[in-house]
Amino acid sequence: MKKNYRKLFPMLNNQIVYLDNAALTQKPISVINAGSQFYKKYAISTRTSDSKLGIIVQQKVDLVRQKVANLLNGSPNEIIFTSGTTQSLNLFSLMAKQLLNVGDEILLSYYNHSSNIIPWLEIAKELKLQVKFSKNLVADINHKTKIIAYSQVTNNIDQHFDSDSIYQKAKQFNAIVVNDAAQAIAHEKVSFANSDIIAFSTNKLYGPTGLGILAIKQDILQSINPVIFGGGSVEKMIDVNSWCKKQTIEAFEPGTLNLAAIWQFEQALNLIDEITIDEIQKINLELANYLYDRLLTVKGIEIFSQKGDFITLFRIKNYAPQDIASYLGHKDIYVRSGNFCSKALSFAELENDYVRVSLAFYNNKNDINKLVKALKEGGDFLSFI
Ligand SMILES: Cc1ncc(COP(=O)(O)O)c(C=O)c1O
């Protein structure tokens, strides 16, 4: 990497070793400053549209919507701002009720995050539909399948899904592919070319917390109605009992948007444009290979990921993963333990919990050396925690 991007991230200058990027990524100074710029200079609602600043704020929302559409190979009228992946997936599952009928099946990957499992279980219970968990999505899609919900990139054991094959098979049976792209968005191309629905949180793409995207392909959007209602989405009331929605994407965005976060997210997108996903992949691969080799030198370690994965899961013989994460965490080395909200994992894998190290392009070999050194020094850590 030609430029030293790491120095743009103030949190990383605090002497911490940050290795939980799958949970939240750090924010560059441009993103941090954009938040205060919004509140200092542009803190006007889009509803205050008949004003100089109101017009600027609306233009910013339109611009960021366009940039997200470009990122996903979609168009702006397919992009809905939400509060995060969880809200996006819940919203779409509620909308999908309008498209589901008795006898339809919902196909879920065992490796899904709970946000892409529980909403579907609830819908299935309500509509009396079958939910099928799968380890091989392409093989398990059939004429009953109406929804296939998975993550292009998982947040636990990397599954290397073939998104194109999943999509092609889905289209043979007219099924809808819901891509939880919470992880993929920061690591590879995410596109409408092989997804009908895309959900992600800006928080995992170097952007702010509290903002997410729900992207819905136009043909599906045209056959569903909003499921939450309020100001900004209503065209008019026809009489005291009925109303009609706006014909624009705002019909799906009642209430005031997280404008400061939208302001900030533009800067995160600019950074990604500058670095490029290809470069990020290259850096991550080199770091992930190094991490794997270094972890192998730790006594008693068992690694559950493949060499090169940006998420690496491991266990160390005789130590509980939570104890390891807690030991490291108190040394300011940030990793995670558990099953990472992927509760169906226990049905698919032998182990139920792991230590997780997840990389971002701003990590370096020094971070990995510090992690490995701490793990080696901590041979007796259970006795002094
Ligand atoms: C694959 C995946 N899906 C969904 C989520 C939920 O994202 P959020 O908590 O931002 O809504 C996460 C968060 O870790 C995730 O990794």
The ligand as an ORCA input file, in Angstrom:
! r2SCAN-3c Opt
* xyz 0 1
  C     -23.093    -11.549      8.620
  C     -23.729    -10.549      9.536
  N     -25.047    -10.291      9.414
  C     -25.671     -9.401     10.194
  C     -24.994     -8.710     11.166
  C     -25.730     -7.719     12.003
  O     -25.269     -6.424     11.723
  P     -25.773     -5.184     12.597
  O     -25.528     -5.551     14.032
  O     -24.907     -4.049     12.136
  O     -27.204     -4.974     12.303
  C     -23.632     -8.951     11.350
  C     -22.882     -8.280     12.432
  O     -21.889     -8.749     12.917
  C     -22.982     -9.887     10.506
  O     -21.673    -10.153     10.629
*
